[in-house]
């Protein structure tokens, strides 16, 4: 049974790609824009086309919902997309300050994000 919060047109596409028991299929989180650095991910979430429950859940919190709708350009946003790029830059600085576990500490930095080294 499909998640009732998903867009009714998105469900058949997912079912077509994701056959029962198949654990090898890759599905784009950002269909049509996965090679472009933009805000289309937010438009998908706003339309009920979040691939993961964790992404869909972002719409339940008033703060994150407002942010998603601004980035999706569903709600008029002053400074769009400047807000997104400024927020992304700030989050990259924070992420850069995380002490990554490597070597004997049982951590690794992936050379390609979709493949374990």
Secondary structure, DSSP 8 states (H G I E B T S, - for coil): ---TTS-HHHHHHHHHHS-TT-------SSTT-TTS-SSHHHHHHHTT--SSHHHHGGGGSHHHHHHHHHHTTSS--TTTTHHHHHHHHHHHHHHHTS----GGGS----SBTTB--
